[in-house]
Amino acid sequence: SLPEYFVVPSSLADQDLKLYSYSFIGRRMPLWSWNHPNGSALVRMANIKDVLQQRRIDQRICNAITRSHPLRSDVYKSDLDKCLPNIQEIQAAHIKLKQLCVNEPFDETEEKWLSSLENTRWLEYIR
């Protein structure tokens, strides 16, 4: 499920990448996913297994990304596991939405139906 090609900061040596890949959960090393014309990039990275090595590896990779940015901008990191729903929550919300659309007649008050829709959390997740 990994891509055929990787975009890698030039300051990060191939042997470092190979070595670091063993540190990531599922060997999911950082992957460039998208860039903006101003040089900003979106890089996805799995968690690092060894907590003792985490800071060193994370700093090395972030420094390489910073050196690759035309303006040498700092890396902004966000832990998406903490702010996004997991796949099970999305699936549960979708099931609730389908049940609402099939089983709840719209004859009831619109307010109750809209409240039930909100309680599925589907709209929140797709937003």
Secondary structure, DSSP 8 states (H G I E B T S, - for coil): ---S-----TTS-HHHHHHHHTTBGGG---EEEEE-TTS-EEEE---BS-HHHHHHHHHHHHHHHHHHSTT--------HHHHS--HHHHHHHHHHHHHHHHHS-TTS-HHHHHHHHHHH-HHHHH-
